[in-house]
């Protein structure tokens, strides 16, 4: 007979924990929050110390009845929501609803859902941490004050349905500012000169380094001066520098770095990364071992690792790779930023002994790929540094100096397991070997290649880049990144083009109004300071009501000015050349979650809409009549199909190329990877060398 009730957020988590605790415990799921501020009104009594008016979330009636009925059957209730502010708030609301005593030790927290961790947690329950709850309440109310005070003003002055938010507005401002930087950017010309050289049978390249004081080439005239200087000159090795350097592993994942790396290597959006990570955390049935949480809690900004996990990693590394692959002392990573909470460990596998291949058959494709990424990153973070042999050679040719650089991996260390990616898509360090060279050696020159280049503007933000920027600036917290990126797209403030954020006309208009009338909301330092204030509330150093008072006193004054001085803006729909086939009116361009689409100007009388079709210029290989056009799926993913659909059902996820295969004349498509774009045939083995995709995945 059960004598205790345990409440968690999700059925998956309940299932995992229930197996560990046994028949004396009833484990139920609250399905997330049970109470929240009302949607129909602000729900905050500003004049009564910002007292929130919580209501039961619609649709939670049956869940709450089930929890209350279960409560009557047991002596003890444990609240085991996630170990963060939101989890603490959920526990607090549940305690209120179930009428638990304020000082009751009912709160149970664990960083990983494994049998030992769960059992240990239930040995030391604690009281609900009111400071954590207050920090969550303060954030919720801050966001409500911004949203419910500024949004109606935007509705009145700009357009209905708009919203403002502390973190989302800063995110849009970053994208807006970057776009302005790109527009204002003036390219500058520069040149490089590459010499193809040979020492014996070994070929290698060297680049122009300097001629006298000149190290940079700005135009063709300067290039011609260099070419004249080396004409007929011997290429002679002047200096050879060889040294050894160490390369250290990256720390274990935190929330932001996991989202960035999953975007680079797995092409996951931030929301998908967090969804899959939640599944791995809450528990997967892996056969004879039963249901187990495969990774630790995934909302964290700490890189700290428990001594137990470190020792397990040490034993695994030494047994699998040898003692040389473990450092002299265990690796401990300091907090990355002063505002890092360090409340949990970094993200790691709950046991490094569960190798990805061993559990692969129990996981979905996405679960396996993300688990493998977490497992490899953690294991590498505990391994010895890699050792690189580097070689730099200066070669004179007349009055010029050319420089060649090479490196090779002397000892792989952590690189045997994992190397961090970057925003240019490169994820490995390849050997660039130079032949054995010594001072005075004469090398043969086979080709001189001068090339013109132009400086490039700063890149637009990908999801990975934007998360990184928000984290570095101290904007938001681990739990806010993914929903923030979703919100700014849903509101139509930004569009995504080639996986990069571009501000829409609407987004630019809203930001310009916000900059003029609510500069503090968009000020990075001010927003980061508010995050610090919330952290101080969590630590018990600040009173949450005073934090809200300071913020609201300034906001109230800004609102009064904006109400009087903000001019009403009329947003005119752009008229297209398309005619509505249902009513004959002109169609106009509208902006939706996945970019622009066409809608009838007669709305609401006529609700006809259709996508904007982009012609690829390729004839359909199936029917040989239609054209292949770019389309979007219901989830916003780009695909390519025949414009004669439904008469022709040809589709392709890969972009068709407007030239036939030289081998068999079949359709060729672009295959994208981190190494670039490969053109390959859909029917035979023909493939062209990868081109630089210029993508920031």
N, C-alpha and C positions, 0 to 999 in steps of 0.2 A: 504494500500500500504506500503510495507516494505521500511524503510529508513536506515537500518543498516545491515551490513554483519558481521556475527560471524564465525570465522574459528577455528575448533578444529581438533584433529588428527584422530578420528575414527567415523564411521557412528553411532555406538551405543551411543557414547557421544553426537553426534550431535542431535540424536533423543531425548535424555533425556533433553538436554538444550533447544531445540526448543520448547518443551511443556511448559517449564517454562516462556520463554520470550514472546511468543505470536506472532501475525501476523506482528508486526512491525519489526521483525528481520528475516533475512534469515540466516539459520545455515548450513554451509557446512563443509565437512571433507577434510583435506589435505592428509589423509592416511599416516600419519607420516611425515618424512623428505621429502622435495622436492628437495634439493640440497645436494651434498656430493662430497668428493674428488673422482677423477676417479679411477677405478679399474685397468686400464691398465698401469698406471704409478704412481709414488709417489705423484705427484700433489702438491708439496710444493716447493716454490722457496726459498731454504735455504739462498742464498746470498742476498735475498731481504727481510730481516727481517722475514723469514719463511712465506712469503705470500702464503696463500692457493689458489689453482686454483679450485674453485667449478664449477661443471657442474650439469645440471638438471638430476635427476635420471631417468634412462630408464624406460619407461612405465608410466611416470607421465604427459605425454602431454595432455591427455584428462582432467585429474583432474585440471591441471593448466589453461587450456582454460575455463573450467567451473567456476573457481574462478575469472578469469579476466573478464569474461562476467558478473558475478554477481556483481563484483566491480563497473562496469559502471552504474549499476542501483541504487546505494545507495550513501548516503552522507557520511556515517561513516563506518569505518572498525574496528572491534575488534578482537584481536588475543588471543584466549583462550586455548592455548596448556597447557600441564601439568605444574605444578608449580615446575620445577627443571631446571637444566642446559640444558638438552636436549630440554625441552619445550621452554625455552628461546631462544635457537638456532633456533628451528623451527620457532618461531615467528619472529626472526630477518631475516631469509631467506625469509619468506613470505612478510615481510615489504619491503624488497629489490625488490622482484619480482613484487609486486603490486605498487611500487613507492610511498610508504607512506613517509611522512616527518619524518626526524630523531627525532625531538623533539615532535612528536605527541603522545598524551596519548591514545594509542591503545591497551595496554597490560592489560588483565584481568586474574586474578588468583584466584582460590578457592581451598580449601583443601578438600572439600566434595561437591558432586553434589546433593544438595538438593535445593528446591525452594528458601528458604530464603538465603542460602549461595550464590547462583548464583545471585540473585537480588541485594544483598548487594555488591557483587564484581563489578557489572556493574555501581554502583554509584560512585566507586572510581577507574577508570582506571588509569594506570600509563604509563610512557615511558618504552621502552625496556631497561632492565638493561644490559649495555654493559659489566660490570664486569662478570656477569654470562655467557654471550656469550663468552667472552674471555677465561674464565675457561674451557668452553666446547671445544672451538677451540684448546686450548693448549693441553688438554687431547687427542683430536682426532689426532693432529699433532704429539704428543709424540709417540702415538701408531703407527702412520704411519711411523715415522722415524725408530722405532725399527723393525716393520714388513717388511718394504720395503728395509731396509739396511742389516739386518741380515738374513732374509729368503733366498734371492738369494745365499748367501754364503753357507747356509745349503743345498740348492739344489745342488750346485756345489760340495760340499765336502762330503755330506752324502746321500741325496736322494731327488728326485724331489717331489714337493707338500708339503714340510714341511713349518712350519711357526713359528715365534717367537713373543712373545708379553710380555709386561711388567708384567701384572697381571697373565696371563696364565702360563708363564714360572715359576713364583714363586710358583704357585699352584702345578705344576708338580714336582718342586724341593721339596716341602713339602712332597708329596707322595713318591718320590724317597728316601728322607732321612728317612722317617718312615720305608720303606721297608728294608733299610740297618740296622736300629736299630733292627728290628725284626730278621734279619738274624744273627746279631752279638749277640743277646740276649742269655745268658746262664742261663737256669732255675736253681733255687735254691730250695732245698727240705725244707719243713717245715711241722709240724704236728699240728693238733688240737685234743683236747680231750673234748668230750661233755658228760655231765652227765645227764641222764634222772632222774628227781627227782619228789617227790610227797609230798605235804603238805595236809594232810587230803584227800579229794577227788580230789584235784586240782593237775594236772600234769604240769610240766614246765621243761625247760632246763637251764643248766648253763654250761659255758665253762671254761676250765682251764685258770686261770689268772696269777698265779705265784707260785713258790716254792722257798722260800728264795729270792735271787736276780734274779733267772731265770724267765724270762717272755716269752721267745720264745723257742720253741722246734724245733731243727734242724734235728734230726734223730731219728731212732727207739730206740736207746740205751737211749736217754734222756727221751723218752716216757715211757720206761720200768721202769726207776727210779721213775717217777711220779706214775705209776700204783702200784708199790711196796709200795710207801708212803701212798697211800689211801686204800690199801688192808685191809679190816676189820675195817677201821676208820669210825666214825660217821660223818655225814654231819650236821654241826651246823651253824646257821645264826650268823655271826659275826657283820655285820653292815647293816643297811637299810637306804638308802638315798632317800628321796622323795622331788621332787621340781616341780615347775610349770615353763614351758617355753612357750614363744610366738613364733609363726611362722608367718612371714609376707608374704603377697601376692607378686607375681611377677609383675613387671611393665607392662604397656600395650605393645603390640607388636611393635617392629621396624622391618624393612625388614628382617634382618638376623635372629632374634628370631622367626619370623613367618615361615620362611623357615625351620628352625631347628625343630620347634614343629610340623609343618605339615608333616615333614618327619617321626618324631617319632610316632605321633598319627594317621595320616591319610595315611602314606606310600606314600606321594606325593614327586615327584622329585621337585627340586627348580624351574625349568622352568614351571612345571604344576602349582605349587603354585602361581607364579606370573601371569600366564595366567588367572587362575580362579579369583584371586584377582582383576585383571584389569576389568573383567566382572562385579564383584560386585561393583567396584568403578564407572564404567561408567554408570550403570543403569540397573535395572531389572523392568519389568512391574509387579507390585504386586496388580493387580485388581483395586478396587475402588480408591486407592491412585495414580494410574497411574505409570509411569516410574520414578524410584527414585534410586539414588546411595546409596547402602546399607552400604558401609564402606568409611572411609576417604582414602586419597591418600596413596598408599601402598609402595612407595619408600621413606623411611624416616629413619633417625638414631636418631630421637628425641623421648623421652617418655613423652614430655609435653602434657597436655590435657587442652582444653579450659575451662574457668570457667562455660560457659553455659552447656557444656557436663557434667561437674562435678556435677552441681546442679541438672540436670535431673537424673543422676545416684543416687544421694543422695535421691531424692524423691522416686525413684523406689525401692531402697533397703529398705528404711524405711517402705514403704507401703507393699512390698512383704514379707520381712523377719522380720521386727521389728527394733526399734531404736538401739538395742544392736548390730546389724550387720553393723552399720555404725560407723566409727572411730570418735573420739572426734573432730578431725580437718580433713578437706579434705586432701587426699594423693597427694603430689606433688613429682614427681620423678626427681632427678637431672640427668644431662647428664651423660651417662655411660662412655664416653671417652672424652678426651680433644679435639679430632678431630671430635666429633659429630657436625653436622651442625646446628641442632635445627631450621631448616627452616620451618618445618611443625610440626603438632602434631604427636603423636604416632598413630598407626593404631587402630581405634575403629569403632564401628557401628555409622552410622550417627545419629541414634536415638536408645537409649537403650530400648525404648518402643516397638520397632519392635522385639518381641521375635522370636527366630528361628522357633518355631513351628507354629507361625502365618503366616510366609512367606514360609514355607516349600513347600507347594503345587505349588508355582510359580518358584521354583528353581530346577535345575538339582541336582542329587545326590551329585556331587562334590561341586557345589555352596553352597548347604545347609550345608555340613560338614565343609567347610572352614568358612562360615559365623558364624556357631555355635561356632567354635573355637575362632574366633575374638570376638564375643559377650561375651562368657563366660570369656575369659581372661580379657577383659576390665572391665566387671562388677566386677569380683573378685579383680581386681587391686584397686578398690575404696572401698572395704569392710573392715570390722574390721579384726584384726589379729586372727588367731586360737590360742586356748590355749590348751596346752598338759600337762597332768599329767605324769611325768616320775618317774620311780622307779628303783634304782640300788641296788642290794643285793649282798654282799660278803658272801660266805659260806666257812667255813674251813672244811677240811678233812685231819686229821693228820697235816703234815707240809705244805700242799698245800692250795691254795685259788682258789675257783671257783667263777665266777661272772655271775649273771643273770641280764638282763635288760628288762624292760617292759615299755610300754607307752599306754596311751589311750587319746582319744580326749575328753577334758572336755568341750570345746566350739568350734564348727566347724568354725565359722567366715566365711572367704572367701572360705574355703574348702567345704562348702555346695554347691558351684557352680563349682569350678575348682581347680585342682592341676596340676602344671607344670610337664611334663614328664622329663625323662632323657635318656641318650644314652644307658642305659642298659635295656630300655623298661619298667621300673617301673613308674607308674603314680599316684599311690595312697599311702597314709600312713595308713596302717592297724593297728588296735589295737593289741598290743602284751601284753596281760594282765598277771600279776603275781598274785598269791594268796596273801591274807593278811599275811604278815610275820613280825616277831619282833625279836630283838636281843635275842639270846639264844635258839630260836626255833630249834628243831631237825627235819630234813626232811629225808624222806626215799629215798634211792638210788635204782633204779630199773635196770639201765643199764649204762655201761661206753662204749663209742664209740670213740676209737682213729682212726684218719684218716690221711693218707699221702696226701700232696698236693705239687704242684710245682708252683713257681711264674710264672706269664704269661707275655709275651712280651707286649709292648704297642699296642693297637688295631690299625688296619688299619683305614684309614679315610672313613667314610660314607660321603654322601653329607652334612648331618647335622654337622658332626664334622669338615669337611673342611671349611664350611661357617663360623663356629664359630672361627676356627683358623685364617682365613683371617681377620675377623672382629677384633679380639683381637690384631692382629699384625698391624692393620691399613692399610691393603692391599686392594685396591679397594674401591668401594663405593656401596651403596644399589643397584644401577642399574646394577652393573657389575657382581654380584655373579652368577646368573643363566646362563648368556651367557658364562661366563668363564668355568663353569663346562661342558656345552655343547661342547665348542670348544676343550677342551683337550681330550674329548672322540672321537669327529669327526676326529681329526688329528691322532688318533691311538697312542697317547702318554701314555694313561692309558686304562686299561680294568676294567670292573666291575665284581667282583666275589662275590656272596652272598651279594650284595648291598654295597660292599666295593671296594675302588679304589686300583688297583695294577698297578705299572708302567710296561709298555711293554718293550721289548728289544729296540725298537725304541726310546721310551721315555727316557730310561736310557742313550742311546747313545747320544741323543741330549743334555740332561742335562749335561753330562760329558764334551761335547764340549763347552757348554755355560759357565760352571763353570771355565774352563781353560781360555777362551778368553773374556768372557763378565761377569766377576764376579759381577759388579754393578747391572746388570739387575736382577740377582738372589738374590741379597743381600736384606734381609727383611727390614733392617733399611733404606737402600737407597731408596727402593720402597715406604716405608711408608713416608719418608721425601718428596718424590716427590708428594705424595697425599697431604701433608701439604702445599707444595708450590702452588698446584692447588687451595687449599682452600683459601690461601692468595690472589691469583688472584681474586677469586670470591668476596672476601671481599674488594677488591680495594687496598690491601696493597703491592702487587707485580705487576711488569710489566710482562705480559705473554711472551713477546719476550725475555726478559732477562732470564726468567726461561728456555726457550727452548735453548738459547745460551749456558748456563752453562751445560745443559745436553748434547747437541750435540758435544761440544768441546771434551768432554771425549769419547763419542761414536765414533767419527771420528778417534781418535788415536787407539782405540781398533780394529776398522775395518781394519786399515792398517796392524796391526800386524797379525790379524787373516787371512787376505788374503795371507800373506806370509808364515805363520807358521802352519796353520791348515792343517793337512794331510787328504788326501781323504780316506774315509772309504767305504769299499765295504760290503754291507749287502747281505748276501747270504740267499736265501730262504731255509727253512728246508724241505728236501724231505720226503714225507710220503710213506707208503707202498701201498697206493691206486693207482690203475691204471685208467687213464681216459677212460671211456667206449666209448667215441666218437672218440678218435684218438690213444689210446694205450700208450700215454706217461705217465710218472710218474706225480702224482699230488703233489703239494707243499703246505705248510701252508702259508696262507696270513692273515694279520690282518685287520679287518674291524671295523666299528663303534661298532658293538656288539660282538667283540671278534674275535677269529680265525675262519677261514673257509678254505676249500680246493679249490685250483684253478689249472687248467692245466698248466704244465710248458711250454706248447707250445704257451702260449699267446704271441702275439695277433692273431696268426693263429687259435688257438682254444681257445674259451672263456668260456669253460665249468667250472662251479663252483658248489660246493655242501657243505652243512653244515657238521660240524663234529658231528657225532652222539654219544651220551653217552647212553650206555645201562644201564637201571635201574635194570636189573636182574629179572624183573617181566613179567610173561606171560600175554598176552593180554586177559582180561576177556570177550571180545566181540567175537573174532574169535577163541581163544584158540590155535592159531598157531604162531602168531607173538610175538615179544618182544616189550615191552613198552620202548620207547627211549625218551630222552630229546631233545626238539626242541626249536626254537625261532620264534616268530611271526615277521611280517614285522617291527613292532615297537620295537623289541628287547626283548619282554616279554617272559620268559621261560614258556613252557607248555609241556605236555607229550602226546605222541601219538603212535599208533601202527606202527611198521616198515614195515608193509605190505600196508601202504597207497599208492594208493587210493583204493585198494581192501578192506581194512578195515578202517573205518573212526572213530575209537575210539580216543577220546581226553579227557584230564583232565588238569585243571589248577593246581590241587593239586598233589604233588609228591606221586606216588604209593609206597606202602610198600611191601617188599618181604616176607610177611606172610599173610595167609588168616584169615578172621574173625573167632574167635573160636566159635561164635554163629551160623553163617550161611554159613561160608566158602567163602564169597564174598570178593571183593577187598577192602583193607583198604588203606587209604591215610593219609598224614600229613596235618594237619590244623594248620597254624601258626598264632599266636596272640602275643600281648605284654607279655602275661603270659608264653609263651613258645610254644612247639610243642605238639599238641594233636593228637594221632593216633585214627582214627575213621573209622567205616565201612561205605561204600557207599550205603548199602542197609538196614541195621537195625540200632538200637539205640546204638550198642556197642561202647564204648569209653574208652580209656586209659588215666590215669592221665597225665597232661602236663609235658613234659621234658623241662629242661633248654635249650632254643634255642641258647643261646650265641650270639644273634643278636643285633647289635647296630642300631636299627631303629630310 
